[in-house]
Amino acid sequence: MNEFELIPAGFGLCWVIYYLRGIMLIHRSLAPKGRGPTFTETWLRFCLSPAILKDAFRCALISMGVFLGIEIARGDNVKDSAEEDSETGHF
């Protein structure tokens, strides 16, 4: 396998990990100290949640960007105007 074949596999692995992390966070919030639904019941309830799918995609995209050395602009990194001097804006 060359590096171009590993990029989709790495992205898919990151997406699955972040997807399961999102389901696990919801499960932990619904089942404090062992009471409540099982992990399978939580997964069946939230498996197609747009918020979890979108968050997993966003996190996997950022992780792959870090892995590939690409900076992905987010809302807080984008400059508002070219005239504003960022060095003196915080004083």
Buried (B, 14 or more C-beta within 10 A) or exposed (E): EEEEEEEEEBBEBBBEBBBBBBBEEBBEEBBEEEEEBEBEEBBEBBEEEEEBBEBBBBBBBBBBEEEEEEEEEEEEEEEEEEEEEEEEEEE
